[in-house]
Amino acid sequence: MIATWRPSGPTAALEIEAAGYQLRLRPPYSPDQNPLKKMWSKIKAFLRAAKAGCTEELERAVAARLEKVTPEDARGWLESGGYRHIKS
């Protein structure tokens, strides 16, 4: 379990660990580990190159780039932020 909050007392952490989870605390906010920021950074680079001249062109360019985001892209952004993919 990755948490941005601190358990509300020592018993909460013990209960989490007793349930079989490992508790890892993150800083309250870390843009370097935010997978959405990484995704939008890649999309914004594409949009700068597209040089849309009007709102409609911009909307089409965003839609075209979002369609090219693959599960592998998303997995990479999540893993680079410290999130793990666990297959069920």
N, C-alpha and C positions, 0 to 999 in steps of 0.2 A: 504494500500500500504506500503510495506516495502522497503526502499531505502538504498543503501550504499552511495549515493551521497546526497549532500545538495542542495535543490532547489536554482535556480539562482536568488534569490531575494525574498522579502516577498510576492510579488504577486503570484509567482509560488505555494507556500505553500497554499495560500488562494484559488487559483483556484482548487488545488487538493482536498481540504476539501469541497469546494463548489460543487464539482462533486459527493460528497457523500462518499469519501474515507477518511480513517484515516491515516495520515502520521506518520510512525514510522521510525526513523533513526537507523541504525546499525553502529557498528564500521566498519572502512574500511575493516578489515580482522579479523576474529575470528575463528581459527581452531576448537574450541570447538563447534561451531554452524554450521560447514560445514558438510552437510549430506553425501557428497561423501567420506570425510575422515573417517566417521564412517563406511560406507559400506566397504571400503577397509581395514580398521582395522579388521573387522570381517573375511573378505576373507583371509587376510594375516595370521591370526591365524590358519585357516583351512589349508593353504598351508604349514605352518611350520610343522604341524602334518602329512601332506601327504608325506613329505620328497622326493619330486620328484628328480630323479637322472639325468634327461636330459631335454632338452628343450621340447621335445614332451610330456613327462610325466607332466611337469609343465603346458603346454597348456591344456592338458586334465583335470588336477586338477582345473585350473581356470575356464574352461568351466563348469565342474561339479558343482562347487560351485556357479557360477553365475546363473545356472539353478534353484538353490534352493532358490534364493532371491525371496521373496513373496511380493505382494502389501502391506501386513501388515508390513513387514520389512521396505520397502521404506517409508511408511506413518509414522512409528515410528521414523525413522531417520530425516525426514523432521520436524515433530512436535517437536522433542527434540531440533532442531535447531531454533525453534521459528516460523516456517512456519505453516500456518493453511490450512487444507483441506476444501475447500468450494465446496459443491455439487451444480451443476447447474441444 
